[in-house]
Amino acid sequence: MADSPPSAFDLIPPDYRLRIPGPTAVPERVRRAMALPVLSHRGPEFRRVLSDCVDMLRNVAGTKGHVFMFGGSGTAGMEAALTNVLSPRDAVLVLVCGQFGERFVSIVQGLGAEVDKVDVPWGGAPDAAEVAERLKQRKYRAVVCVHNESSTGVVTDIAAIGALLAGTETLLIVDSVSGLAGIDVRMDEWGVDILIAATQKALMSPPGVAILAASDKAMRVIEAAATQPRFYFDLRKAKAAAKNSETAFTPPVPLILALREALIMIHEEGLAAVLRRHRRVAGALQAGCVALGLPMLPEAKLRSATVTVALVPEGLEGSAIVRHMYAQYHTVIAGQRTKLANRVIRFGTMGAIGADDIMTDLAQLEATLRHLGRSVAPGAGTTAAKAALEAV
């Protein structure tokens, strides 16, 4: 008989550090909530759990609208948003400034709708003036964009784009998977009709729950449109079930228990304080990277507070930095797999993160760069980060 596989407890190094732009490390308090007894998803206990999550997510997203949760990744949320509003010959305008804008294009094409693009060089953000010109040329069922593009570390001005669609029939669909709870989101104020998020990033919960918030305008389209075939991701079913604080189908109960605890932690800290912490810690990490000779990809005014994307110097490959950080320290950071492969490294600055985390990142990064042959002044990164932290 073959030997049993090793325990997962033996597979994971005890000093393992997850520092990628999602999934992110989960606080112990959230992990304990996930380990509670599994509840009946139609029972009173879980109805309270779900109702609390909806109320707290509305606060984080800045909406009074409908909030739904499905078992699935952020990409499931992207597909669900489009499936519920698009008919096969509808036209969609997708604003592309990175990998996840490109994913939106692929999903729209897979659904048989017509797609136009506003292509932005990676490291830049969509310009509302260009979007306005495109809106004059054609009627679109939806404008689709990424709020926080984690492949480039760029934040898009959603309010400026939403203002263009106010009073029109065109929907604004926004992916804030890597933004929500780490970057300011004001769904109703900005005119967002469908907001997509997921649990595994700034919401500091395990992967596995896609979140969609929908405006009344979006729900009217969803309920009336002869859209793509829908079943599991049918927001009409989700809305009907939500009247009883239930989901249409069996949800990932332990993951939603974890999400509730994470949202309580955000509530206890205060959303404004959470957002300030993200800005402060990200700014310090970015200052440290620059001091080590790794400039930021996006310019300061576009820069994310949840993802740090640093350019790798000539003569060095990003993958070499990623490999050494894991081999030497069991710290997992990210490169980039598509257009910026080997040209950048990426850190997550989202969720349960503080100054100690980024000080460790910078100390390890400095040693890694030195190991790979770069000349780096001792303590340059941590010194710059400390100064940035003290200046805020």
C-alpha positions in Angstrom: 0.0 0.0 0.0 1.3 3.4 -0.9 2.4 5.7 1.9 -0.1 8.4 2.9 0.6 11.9 1.6 2.3 14.2 4.1 0.1 16.3 6.3 -0.4 19.8 5.1 1.1 21.0 8.4 4.3 19.4 7.2 4.2 20.9 3.7 4.1 24.6 4.7 7.3 26.1 6.1 6.7 27.5 9.6 8.1 30.9 8.5 6.0 31.1 5.3 5.0 34.7 4.5 2.4 35.5 1.9 3.1 38.9 0.4 1.5 38.8 -3.0 -1.3 41.0 -4.2 -3.9 38.4 -3.2 -4.7 36.1 -1.8 -3.4 37.7 1.4 -2.5 36.5 4.9 -5.6 35.9 7.0 -5.7 37.0 10.6 -5.9 34.3 13.3 -9.2 35.7 14.5 -10.7 35.3 11.0 -9.3 31.8 10.7 -10.9 30.8 14.0 -14.3 32.0 12.7 -13.8 29.8 9.6 -13.3 26.8 11.9 -16.7 27.2 13.7 -19.2 24.4 13.2 -20.8 24.3 9.8 -24.2 25.9 9.9 -27.4 25.2 8.0 -27.5 27.7 5.2 -31.3 27.9 5.7 -31.2 28.3 9.4 -31.5 31.4 11.6 -27.9 31.5 12.6 -26.6 31.7 9.0 -29.4 34.2 8.0 -28.0 36.5 10.7 -24.4 35.9 9.5 -25.4 36.7 5.9 -27.4 39.8 6.9 -24.6 41.2 8.9 -22.2 40.7 6.0 -24.5 42.5 3.6 -24.9 45.5 6.0 -21.2 45.8 6.6 -20.3 45.4 2.9 -22.7 48.2 2.0 -20.8 50.4 4.4 -17.4 49.5 2.9 -18.6 49.9 -0.7 -20.5 53.1 -0.1 -23.9 51.8 -1.3 -27.4 51.4 -0.2 -28.0 48.9 -3.1 -28.2 45.2 -3.4 -25.3 43.0 -2.3 -24.9 39.4 -3.3 -22.3 36.7 -2.6 -21.5 33.5 -4.6 -19.0 30.8 -4.2 -16.3 31.6 -6.7 -13.3 33.8 -7.4 -13.2 37.4 -8.5 -13.3 36.2 -12.1 -16.6 34.5 -11.3 -17.9 37.9 -10.2 -16.7 39.5 -13.5 -18.5 36.9 -15.6 -21.6 37.0 -13.4 -21.8 40.8 -13.8 -21.6 40.6 -17.6 -23.8 37.5 -18.0 -26.6 39.3 -16.1 -26.8 42.4 -18.3 -25.5 41.5 -21.8 -27.4 40.2 -24.7 -25.4 38.6 -27.5 -25.3 41.6 -29.8 -24.9 44.3 -27.2 -21.9 46.6 -27.4 -19.6 47.0 -24.5 -16.8 49.5 -24.0 -13.9 48.0 -21.9 -11.2 50.3 -20.5 -8.0 48.3 -20.6 -4.9 49.3 -18.6 -3.6 45.9 -17.5 -4.2 42.2 -17.2 -7.7 42.3 -15.7 -9.0 44.8 -18.3 -7.8 42.3 -20.8 -9.7 39.5 -18.9 -12.9 41.6 -19.2 -12.4 41.7 -23.0 -12.0 38.0 -23.1 -15.2 37.4 -21.1 -17.2 39.8 -23.2 -16.0 38.1 -26.4 -16.8 34.7 -24.9 -20.4 35.8 -24.3 -20.8 36.8 -27.9 -21.3 40.5 -27.3 -19.5 43.2 -29.3 -16.5 44.8 -27.6 -14.7 48.1 -28.2 -11.6 48.9 -26.2 -9.9 52.0 -24.8 -6.3 50.7 -24.7 -4.0 52.5 -22.2 -0.2 51.8 -22.0 0.4 49.6 -18.9 1.3 51.9 -16.0 -1.2 54.5 -17.1 -4.9 55.0 -16.3 -7.9 55.5 -18.6 -8.7 59.2 -19.4 -12.3 60.2 -18.9 -12.0 62.7 -21.8 -11.2 59.8 -24.2 -14.1 57.8 -22.8 -16.4 60.7 -23.4 -15.4 60.8 -27.0 -16.0 57.1 -27.5 -19.5 57.5 -25.9 -20.4 60.0 -28.6 -19.6 57.5 -31.3 -21.7 54.5 -30.2 -24.4 53.4 -27.8 -23.1 50.9 -25.2 -24.9 48.6 -22.9 -22.1 49.0 -20.4 -18.7 50.7 -19.8 -16.5 48.2 -18.0 -13.3 49.1 -16.1 -10.9 48.0 -13.3 -10.7 50.3 -10.3 -7.4 49.0 -9.0 -5.4 47.2 -11.6 -3.2 44.8 -9.6 -1.0 43.9 -12.5 0.3 47.5 -12.7 -0.5 49.2 -9.4 -2.7 51.8 -11.1 -6.0 53.3 -9.7 -8.6 54.6 -12.1 -10.7 57.7 -11.4 -14.0 55.9 -11.3 -15.9 59.1 -10.3 -14.9 60.9 -13.5 -16.1 58.0 -15.6 -19.3 57.6 -13.6 -20.2 61.2 -14.2 -20.2 60.6 -17.9 -22.9 58.0 -17.6 -25.2 59.8 -15.2 -28.7 60.0 -16.6 -27.9 57.6 -19.4 -29.0 54.0 -20.0 -25.4 52.8 -20.1 -24.3 50.8 -17.0 -20.9 51.3 -15.3 -19.4 47.9 -14.2 -16.3 48.1 -12.0 -13.9 45.5 -10.8 -12.6 46.5 -7.4 -11.5 43.0 -6.4 -8.1 44.3 -5.2 -9.4 47.7 -4.1 -12.4 47.3 -1.9 -11.6 47.8 1.8 -8.1 49.1 1.0 -8.9 52.0 -1.3 -11.8 54.4 -1.0 -14.9 53.1 -2.8 -18.1 55.2 -3.1 -20.3 53.2 -5.3 -23.5 55.3 -5.1 -21.7 58.7 -5.2 -19.6 57.7 -8.2 -22.5 56.2 -10.2 -21.2 52.6 -10.2 -24.0 50.2 -11.3 -22.3 46.9 -10.6 -19.3 46.6 -8.3 -17.3 43.4 -8.2 -15.1 42.3 -5.3 -13.8 39.1 -3.7 -12.8 38.0 -0.2 -9.2 37.2 -0.6 -7.6 40.7 -0.8 -8.2 43.7 1.4 -11.1 42.0 3.0 -8.4 39.7 4.5 -10.4 36.5 4.2 -9.7 33.2 2.4 -10.4 32.9 -1.3 -13.7 31.6 -2.5 -16.4 34.2 -2.3 -17.3 36.6 -5.1 -19.2 39.7 -4.1 -21.4 41.8 -6.4 -23.2 45.0 -5.4 -25.8 46.3 -7.9 -27.7 49.6 -8.2 -31.4 49.8 -8.8 -30.6 50.9 -12.4 -28.6 47.7 -12.9 -31.3 45.5 -11.3 -33.9 46.9 -13.7 -31.7 45.9 -16.6 -31.0 42.5 -15.0 -34.7 41.8 -14.5 -35.9 42.9 -17.9 -33.1 42.0 -20.3 -33.1 38.9 -22.6 -29.6 38.2 -21.6 -27.2 35.3 -21.7 -28.5 32.0 -20.3 -28.2 32.2 -16.5 -28.7 29.8 -13.7 -26.2 29.7 -10.8 -25.2 33.3 -11.3 -28.7 34.6 -12.0 -29.0 37.8 -9.9 -32.8 37.6 -10.2 -32.7 34.4 -8.1 -30.2 35.9 -5.8 -32.4 39.0 -5.2 -35.4 36.8 -4.5 -33.4 34.7 -2.0 -32.0 37.8 -0.3 -35.5 38.9 0.8 -35.2 36.1 3.3 -31.5 36.7 4.1 -30.6 33.6 2.1 -28.7 32.7 -1.0 -30.3 31.0 -3.9 -27.9 28.0 -3.7 -25.7 26.5 -1.0 -23.0 29.1 -0.2 -19.5 28.4 1.2 -20.7 28.8 4.8 -17.3 28.7 6.6 -15.9 31.3 4.2 -18.8 33.7 4.8 -18.3 33.2 8.6 -14.7 34.2 8.0 -15.8 37.2 6.0 -18.2 38.4 8.7 -15.3 38.3 11.3 -13.0 40.3 8.9 -15.7 42.9 8.4 -16.2 43.2 12.1 -12.5 43.8 12.4 -12.8 46.6 9.8 -15.7 48.1 11.6 -13.9 48.0 14.9 -10.8 49.8 13.4 -13.0 52.2 11.5 -13.1 52.3 7.7 -11.4 55.7 7.5 -8.6 54.4 9.7 -8.3 51.2 7.6 -7.9 53.3 4.5 -5.3 55.6 6.1 -3.3 52.5 7.3 -3.2 51.1 3.8 -2.0 54.5 2.3 0.6 54.9 5.0 2.0 51.4 4.8 2.0 51.3 1.0 3.7 54.7 0.8 6.5 53.5 3.1 7.0 50.3 1.1 7.1 52.3 -2.1 9.6 54.8 -0.7 11.8 51.9 0.5 11.7 50.2 -2.9 12.8 53.5 -4.6 15.6 53.9 -2.1 16.8 50.4 -3.1 16.9 51.3 -6.8 13.5 49.9 -7.8 11.4 52.8 -9.0 7.6 52.6 -9.1 5.8 51.7 -12.3 2.9 54.2 -12.1 3.4 57.8 -11.3 2.5 59.0 -7.8 -1.0 60.3 -8.6 -2.1 57.0 -10.0 -0.4 54.8 -7.4 -2.3 52.1 -5.5 -2.5 51.7 -1.8 -3.0 48.0 -2.0 -0.4 46.9 -4.6 3.2 48.0 -4.9 4.6 47.5 -8.4 8.4 48.2 -8.6 10.4 48.2 -11.8 13.4 45.9 -11.9 16.8 47.4 -12.9 18.4 46.6 -16.2 20.5 43.4 -16.0 18.2 41.8 -13.4 15.1 39.6 -13.9 12.1 39.9 -11.6 11.8 36.2 -11.5 15.3 35.9 -9.9 14.2 38.2 -7.1 11.0 36.3 -6.6 12.8 32.9 -6.4 15.5 34.1 -4.0 12.9 35.7 -1.6 11.2 32.4 -1.3 14.3 30.1 -1.3 16.0 32.2 1.4 13.2 33.6 3.5 10.0 31.7 2.5 8.5 35.1 1.6 6.2 34.8 -1.5 6.1 38.0 -3.6 4.9 38.2 -7.2 6.4 38.9 -10.6 4.1 39.5 -13.6 3.1 36.8 -16.0 2.2 38.7 -19.2 3.4 42.0 -20.7 5.6 43.0 -17.7 7.1 39.5 -17.2 10.5 39.9 -15.5 10.3 43.7 -15.6 8.5 44.2 -12.3 8.0 42.7 -8.8 4.8 43.1 -6.9 3.9 43.2 -3.2 0.5 43.2 -1.7 -0.2 46.0 0.8 -3.7 45.0 1.6 -5.7 43.5 4.5 -4.1 42.8 7.8 -0.8 44.5 7.2 1.3 46.9 9.2 4.7 48.7 9.4 6.5 45.6 10.7 5.5 43.6 7.6 6.9 46.1 5.1 10.1 46.6 7.2 10.7 42.8 6.9 9.9 42.9 3.2 12.5 45.7 2.6 15.2 44.1 4.7 14.8 40.8 2.8 14.6 42.6 -0.5 17.8 44.5 0.2 19.7 41.3 1.1 18.3 39.6 -2.0 19.4 42.4 -4.3 22.9 42.3 -2.8 23.0 38.5 -3.3 22.1 39.0 -7.0 25.0 41.4 -7.4 23.4 44.8 -7.0 25.2 47.5 -5.0 22.8 48.6 -2.3 23.6 51.0 0.6 23.0 49.1 3.9 19.6 49.9 5.4 18.6 52.2 2.5 15.2 50.7 2.1 14.2 50.5 5.8 15.6 53.9 6.5 13.5 55.5 3.7 10.4 53.5 4.8 10.8 54.7 8.4 11.1 58.3 7.3 7.9 57.9 5.3 6.0 56.4 8.2 7.1 59.1 10.5 6.1 61.8 8.0 2.5 60.7 7.9 
